[in-house]
């Protein structure tokens, strides 16, 4: 079934203990599309400026990404500059230039309105809801968010969550949004806000999938070198949604496997800067890692 | 096969956000014995003072613990006082009175010298090695350690590790002992120090079991309330060693299941202060939780 992502396409400058990159291809919609693109064709809605390199457009197109929703507009492309310390768990933002992203109002091309699977990357919750409004009959709506929206627009975010089936967020955000320190209690409160599935990401500690009556615990793939964690969350969502959108119906088992595919895509992504590792990732690499995940938890 | 623990028996005063206890039964050998005691009879070597309450001795005996190695000596019992903050991950030590534990030199009763499975709880690595020397032909030796010994007696600790089959330690200790931040690399370095199995405990994030050619990832049982984490590591080791000592031979699968039983015993232990939850834990509770662990990771 069709899959849509609405988010950012950006140029990222990132420094980690393992190296650095200047104005590499980045952005939530980019990471999501390339990760999900290993499973299915992705419809993308985002905005770039006049300076956005044509080679990046060509790359996205070469991976089968539907770019009818990519708007090129007057001004400069969104730029983010950040760095990671030794523990790699949290990015330090050094500079954010929103540029054309500042006035981004996602308008779906008519051909996208019949989309079945929708991923609302981390943008203003009012804009996220505006996207849902434009879709005729969505089958599954997923969204990401961040501490900034949780503290600045909690009411708008909760309105959006009432329209969402799957909520992705990290551990700290889950605690912040639910207002408590126990993760189980937090998950229960988040489920009460609307989503039937809550995915809590914990970086190198894996991820949890909560439903009303079940919990699934996915490990993270043990890696000797994490070069650049940028985009891990969006690659995760891309693997999850890409796999799920290709299944006939959503079952508990498929949701669990989707979480594993999300973990796999995130594990590839962090092995190199920008999209460098995902570019080279083949379907057989993904399946090999899937088998490794099985071995990791078998007892 | 027979199982021995050498460690502390103590009186703990603990305060957490969920309550507090004054001079409750504690100590590494105690937690280990009661957890392992759900699987097998445990031989204990430890020291207490003249003030050690007889009811605690009676309790240990009632759980089948072999107390021929419990030495009662002139002076006061080891006391520890600590508190935990909201996140419950690290204890803050408020007071340590070693008392009779200060001059503890573990001497095994002759009847213990044929022990097959040995757990050296967290004591001076020279004393740990002295215990191994007293055992005729151990089948499997496991040990725990802590940041204090890693920084103050690294050479003695490494000598001990060369005699050990299974090393238990937490994530921070693993990084400290191996001298690096990546856990995979650290585990490989720890394996090179002697143990054929390294168990890295990560609290609410679960535990990892490393062997030369494999990794096993155990989840932690998701709990809504963690009342008191004191003794979690020793209960963990108790479940692990108790289960393993009852198996016919050590295989990869049995080591993995041992890790799950360790996680289970730790999960019960933290649900209440002192031994209060483990006291009530029945074999069927353990098996129910074992099945829950399976469901938690199935995909």
Interface residues (C-beta under 8 A of the other chain):
Chain A: X86 X87 X181 X182 X183 X184 X185 X202 X204 X205 X206 X208 X214 X215 X216 X217 X218 X219 X222 X223 X224 X225 X226 X253 X256 X257 X259 X260 X293 X294 X295 X296 X297 X298 X299
Chain B: X86 X87 X181 X182 X183 X184 X185 X202 X204 X205 X206 X208 X214 X215 X216 X217 X218 X219 X222 X223 X224 X225 X226 X253 X256 X257 X259 X260 X293 X294 X295 X296 X297 X298 X299
